[in-house]
């Protein structure tokens, strides 16, 4: 009985400690290379892409085209084919993006992304294979513009 109680206490302690991270955010320019955003294909995009893509702030604000990966192939297209505001069901597009990340296997450090949006406020979390997480908060102000961009990392208490 004592072994079981000790095991339960240890398990609870690990569970509690694993959640003791507080995210420390810092403001960054929206066009920063270190800032990340999810983009969604617009309905008029004549391609079979049915998922979100991830881009840096530098890519989002560039004058050029946007590049993304499908399997091992890089696809380049006009920025007008994507938006920060999804047309299709959000959950499905994020799930499909996570399925694509799994297909990349050793070619990426990402394990998955987590995305939540309330009105125009977004929280994007990139979860790495090491377990580390990076957080991105931003407010959508247009199809390709944001304000209040912040990057965050979890700090252990």
Secondary structure, 3 states (H helix, E strand, C coil): CHHHHHHHHHHHHHHHHHCCEEEEEEECCCCCCCCEEEEEECCCCCCCCCCEEEEEHHHHHCCCCEEEEECCEEEEECHHHEECCCCCCHHHHHHHHHHHHHHHHHHCCEEEEEEEEECCEEEEEEEECCCCEEEEEEEECCCCCEEEEEEEEEEEC
